[in-house]
Amino acid sequence: MEKDLEKKVDAIKEFSRFANQYDNYNIIQNEVAKTIVEQLSSKNYSTIVDIGAGSGAVYQNIEKRKIQYQEFIALDSVQNMLDIHPTHKKVTKICADFNTIDTFNFFSVNKSGVLLSSSALQWSSSLSMTLNELSKKSLHAHFSLFTSSTFKTLHQVAQIESPIYSTQTIKETMSQYYNCSYEVKNYTLTFSSVREMFHYIKHSGVSGGNKQLSYKQMKHIMRVYPLDYLEFEVLFVKAESLFYR
């Protein structure tokens, strides 16, 4: 795999949210999970490990695309999410936090397996530690991470910094442990009002909700926010470990 090869995508995928879709807070995350599975190069794996599996968006897309596997390991730090994750005799659920080094003793992947993580690693408290450990577990990996350009205009208006990593930081850290190719995808999600937009932010989990915002900041944004949509930027990474043995 050619190191640091980046494929730029100019098109922005747009989504509109209407009243009958109001509870669909994970629309972007679901699209990202679909994309990461579409990028898999094989239809047959010994083991698939999903880091930050949540309620099972990656697994559901694996099933839809009829990708075969002997074992699917769903790892997430929230038991309530794993309780929702589909159950199958081939599915092993592990409740553990990828920010804790002991977590990486719970699974292994051979050369015919693959490691996936969709919309989760941007929350790593130490991205370097997490990637270091993951790079020892699997030769092949596919990652997708929301970047700090997610909610870019909102952060600018509120004059706050994004709580998640920049594209540059992610790439610099990835390159220490993997040979990578990258693809950036941009999405927008349209709202009928700024109030509805805040409700989405609070429940979506994309960038920490609106806990960073004071009441005064929220009132200011509701007056002056110039868009009827939120911006999202996702970095997709195809990775080959430098340290897998």
C-alpha positions as CSV (number, residue, x, y, z in Angstrom):
1,M,0.0,0.0,0.0
2,E,1.4,3.4,-1.0
3,K,2.2,5.4,2.1
4,D,0.2,8.6,2.7
5,L,-1.7,8.4,-0.6
6,E,-4.7,10.7,-0.3
7,K,-7.8,10.6,-2.5
8,K,-9.6,13.9,-2.4
9,V,-13.4,13.9,-2.7
10,D,-14.9,17.2,-3.8
11,A,-18.6,16.2,-3.6
12,I,-20.5,16.9,-0.4
13,K,-23.2,14.4,0.4
14,E,-26.3,16.2,1.7
15,F,-29.0,14.9,4.1
16,S,-32.2,16.5,5.1
17,R,-34.0,15.8,8.3
18,F,-37.8,16.1,8.4
19,A,-40.3,15.6,11.2
20,N,-40.8,11.9,10.5
21,Q,-37.1,11.3,10.8
22,Y,-36.6,13.3,14.0
23,D,-35.4,10.3,16.0
24,N,-32.8,9.3,13.5
25,Y,-29.8,10.9,15.3
26,N,-27.3,8.5,13.8
27,I,-27.9,9.2,10.1
28,I,-24.3,10.3,9.4
29,Q,-22.7,7.6,11.5
30,N,-24.8,5.0,9.7
31,E,-23.7,6.4,6.3
32,V,-20.0,6.3,7.5
33,A,-20.4,2.7,8.6
34,K,-21.9,1.8,5.2
35,T,-18.9,3.4,3.5
36,I,-16.2,1.7,5.6
37,V,-17.7,-1.7,4.8
38,E,-18.0,-0.9,1.1
39,Q,-14.2,-0.3,1.1
40,L,-13.4,-3.8,2.3
41,S,-11.4,-5.6,-0.4
42,S,-12.4,-9.2,0.5
43,K,-15.7,-11.1,0.8
44,N,-14.3,-13.5,3.3
45,Y,-12.4,-13.0,6.6
46,S,-11.5,-15.3,9.4
47,T,-12.1,-12.7,12.1
48,I,-13.6,-9.2,12.0
49,V,-13.1,-7.0,15.0
50,D,-15.2,-3.8,15.3
51,I,-13.7,-1.3,17.7
52,G,-16.5,1.0,19.1
53,A,-19.2,-1.3,17.7
54,G,-22.1,0.6,19.3
55,S,-25.5,-0.8,18.4
56,G,-24.2,-2.6,15.3
57,A,-24.1,-0.4,12.2
58,V,-20.9,-2.0,10.9
59,Y,-22.2,-5.5,11.6
60,Q,-25.5,-4.8,9.8
61,N,-23.7,-3.6,6.7
62,I,-21.4,-6.6,6.8
63,E,-24.5,-8.8,6.7
64,K,-26.1,-6.7,3.9
65,R,-23.1,-7.1,1.7
66,K,-22.9,-10.9,2.5
67,I,-19.3,-10.7,3.7
68,Q,-18.4,-14.0,5.3
69,Y,-16.5,-14.5,8.5
70,Q,-15.8,-17.1,11.1
71,E,-16.0,-14.8,14.1
72,F,-17.2,-11.2,14.5
73,I,-15.9,-9.4,17.7
74,A,-17.9,-6.3,18.7
75,L,-16.1,-4.2,21.3
76,D,-17.6,-1.2,22.9
77,S,-17.3,0.5,26.3
78,V,-21.0,0.9,26.8
79,Q,-22.9,-2.2,27.8
80,N,-26.3,-0.7,26.9
81,M,-25.1,-0.3,23.3
82,L,-23.8,-3.9,23.1
83,D,-27.2,-5.0,24.4
84,I,-28.8,-3.5,21.3
85,H,-26.1,-4.9,19.0
86,P,-27.4,-7.9,17.0
87,T,-26.7,-11.3,18.5
88,H,-25.5,-14.3,16.6
89,K,-23.6,-17.5,17.4
90,K,-20.6,-16.0,15.5
91,V,-20.7,-12.7,17.3
92,T,-18.7,-12.2,20.5
93,K,-19.5,-9.0,22.4
94,I,-16.8,-7.4,24.6
95,C,-17.5,-4.5,26.9
96,A,-14.2,-2.7,27.3
97,D,-12.7,0.7,26.7
98,F,-10.1,1.2,23.9
99,N,-8.5,3.9,26.1
100,T,-7.4,1.2,28.5
101,I,-4.4,-0.8,27.5
102,D,-5.6,-4.1,29.1
103,T,-8.5,-4.1,26.6
104,F,-6.1,-5.2,23.9
105,N,-5.6,-8.5,25.6
106,F,-9.2,-9.5,24.9
107,F,-8.9,-10.2,21.2
108,S,-6.5,-11.1,18.4
109,V,-6.7,-11.2,14.6
110,N,-4.7,-13.4,12.2
111,K,-3.5,-12.4,8.7
112,S,-6.8,-13.4,7.1
113,G,-8.8,-11.1,9.5
114,V,-9.4,-7.4,9.6
115,L,-9.8,-4.7,12.2
116,L,-12.5,-2.0,11.7
117,S,-13.4,1.1,13.6
118,S,-16.2,3.5,12.5
119,S,-16.8,6.9,14.1
120,A,-15.1,6.0,17.3
121,L,-11.4,6.6,17.5
122,Q,-11.8,10.4,17.4
123,W,-12.7,9.9,21.1
124,S,-9.4,8.2,22.0
125,S,-7.9,10.0,25.0
126,S,-4.5,9.0,23.5
127,L,-4.8,8.3,19.8
128,S,-1.1,7.3,19.7
129,M,-1.5,4.6,22.4
130,T,-4.7,3.3,20.9
131,L,-3.2,3.0,17.4
132,N,0.0,1.5,18.7
133,E,-1.9,-1.3,20.4
134,L,-4.3,-1.8,17.4
135,S,-1.3,-2.0,15.0
136,K,0.0,-5.1,16.9
137,K,-3.4,-6.9,16.6
138,S,-4.1,-7.0,12.9
139,L,-2.2,-6.5,9.6
140,H,-5.1,-4.9,7.9
141,A,-7.4,-2.2,9.3
142,H,-10.0,0.2,8.1
143,F,-10.8,3.3,10.2
144,S,-13.1,6.3,9.9
145,L,-12.8,9.3,12.2
146,F,-14.8,12.5,12.4
147,T,-12.3,15.4,12.3
148,S,-12.2,18.8,13.9
149,S,-13.8,20.3,10.8
150,T,-17.0,18.7,11.9
151,F,-19.3,21.5,13.1
152,K,-16.7,23.9,11.8
153,T,-19.0,26.9,11.4
154,L,-20.7,26.3,14.7
155,H,-17.4,26.3,16.5
156,Q,-16.3,29.4,14.7
157,V,-19.5,31.3,15.7
158,A,-19.2,30.1,19.3
159,Q,-15.5,30.8,19.3
160,I,-14.6,27.4,20.7
161,E,-12.2,24.7,19.6
162,S,-13.3,21.3,18.5
163,P,-12.9,18.6,21.1
164,I,-11.7,16.1,18.5
165,Y,-8.6,15.6,16.4
166,S,-7.7,17.5,13.3
167,T,-7.1,15.7,10.0
168,Q,-3.4,16.6,10.2
169,T,-3.0,15.2,13.7
170,I,-4.8,12.0,12.8
171,K,-2.6,11.5,9.7
172,E,0.6,12.3,11.6
173,T,-0.3,9.8,14.3
174,M,-1.5,7.1,11.9
175,S,1.8,7.3,10.0
176,Q,3.7,6.2,13.1
177,Y,2.0,2.8,13.1
178,Y,0.6,2.2,9.6
179,N,1.1,2.6,5.9
180,C,-2.1,4.4,5.0
181,S,-4.2,5.7,2.2
182,Y,-6.7,8.4,3.0
183,E,-10.0,9.6,1.7
184,V,-11.9,12.7,3.1
185,K,-15.7,12.8,2.8
186,N,-17.8,15.8,3.7
187,Y,-21.5,15.7,4.6
188,T,-24.1,18.2,5.6
189,L,-27.3,17.6,7.6
190,T,-30.1,20.1,7.2
191,F,-32.4,21.3,10.0
192,S,-35.6,23.3,10.1
193,S,-34.3,25.5,12.9
194,V,-31.2,26.1,15.0
195,R,-33.1,24.7,18.0
196,E,-33.6,21.4,16.2
197,M,-30.0,21.5,15.3
198,F,-29.0,21.8,19.0
199,H,-31.3,18.9,19.9
200,Y,-29.5,16.8,17.3
201,I,-26.1,17.8,18.7
202,K,-27.1,16.8,22.2
203,H,-28.3,13.4,21.2
204,S,-26.0,12.4,18.3
205,G,-22.7,12.0,20.2
206,V,-20.8,13.3,17.2
207,S,-18.7,15.9,19.0
208,G,-19.5,15.8,22.6
209,G,-22.9,17.3,22.5
210,N,-23.4,21.0,23.4
211,K,-21.9,20.7,26.9
212,Q,-19.1,23.0,25.8
213,L,-21.6,25.8,25.2
214,S,-22.8,28.1,27.8
215,Y,-26.4,29.3,27.8
216,K,-25.2,32.7,26.6
217,Q,-23.3,31.1,23.7
218,M,-26.3,29.0,22.7
219,K,-28.5,32.1,22.6
220,H,-25.9,33.9,20.5
221,I,-25.6,31.0,18.1
222,M,-29.4,30.8,17.7
223,R,-29.4,34.5,16.7
224,V,-26.5,34.6,14.3
225,Y,-25.8,31.0,13.0
226,P,-25.6,31.6,9.2
227,L,-26.5,28.1,7.9
228,D,-29.5,25.8,8.0
229,Y,-27.2,22.8,8.2
230,L,-24.3,21.3,10.1
231,E,-21.0,20.3,8.4
232,F,-19.3,17.0,9.0
233,E,-15.9,15.8,7.8
234,V,-14.8,12.2,8.0
235,L,-11.4,10.8,7.3
236,F,-11.4,7.3,6.0
237,V,-8.2,5.3,6.4
238,K,-7.1,2.1,4.8
239,A,-4.2,0.9,6.9
240,E,-1.5,-1.8,6.8
241,S,0.3,-2.2,10.1
242,L,4.0,-1.6,10.5
243,F,4.2,-3.7,13.6
244,Y,2.0,-6.7,13.1
245,R,3.9,-10.0,13.6
